[in-house]
Amino acid sequence: MDRQQLADFLRTRREALQPEDVGLPRGPRRRTSGLRREEVAALSGVSADYYSRIEQQRGPVPSEQVLAAVAHGMRLSLQERDRLVELAGHPLPRRVGRGDHVNVGMMRILDGLADAPAQVENVLGETLRQTRLAVALLGDETSYTGPERVRAYRWFTDVHARDRVPEEDHERHGRTLTARLAALQAQTGPRSPAGELAARLRGRSTEFARMWDEHPVVGPYCEPKRLNHPEVGLVELHGQTLLDPDQNQALTVFTAVPGTESYDRLQLLSVVGAL
């Protein structure tokens, strides 16, 4: 580990980051041009003393988990995160085309959508970040581990994954998930994460195997999606998506047509979800 360069790197990034960049108030008495050490520590979920010792070139070698938390807290780009890992003496993570690290630009957009149901997911269908209203609408999709992180895997292996989708929409929804996974495997190959997931699902679900063998294709880009929410009832939503090709990620914002019952119920959910 290069303690001096690691400390310098963190200091320069901290001083270049403004409170507004991470949703913090500037306050009338702020004299420092960037963030304070204790603010970075709070954003990263580590103690102020621990973070300070890193910048002061003392203390233990930070783990990869701590570095990932600091990178997220400081809104570092993927390249900056890699540099941080290198300076701490850890090997760089393998790139498998899944784009788990949400870049700073996407995070800023998501932070600005706090009052909307929005989430970021990678190309495989793993949800990485959600707004509060997205959790209220869809449930916490970031808490899963292993293959259950992937929405398609949950759909075909966990009956509860279908609770919020009307039964008459199950076939269409399953075919859409299958088509997206097939398209991804065609791009990345059978030994890619998509190919491995498809092989696993073929062994676990006869329904998936049937749909896979029918070679479904992805339908309309912004096809309406219906959800039967346990508290506000049936809502029909459209998902508008912003793509980040460098990260293989998509930011999706769910909206309802103004003046409809779905719109009113989505507004109600924003109140219910805050309780």
PyMOL commands that set and color helices and strands:
alter all, ss='L'
color gray80, all
select helices_A, chain A and resi 3-16+19-22+37-44+48-55+64-73+78-87+104-111+132-138+146-149+151-157+159-162+167-188+193-204+206-213+261-272
alter helices_A, ss='H'
color red, helices_A
select strands_A, chain A and resi 118-122+127-130+225-229+233-244+249-255
alter strands_A, ss='S'
color yellow, strands_A
deselect
rebuild
show_as cartoon
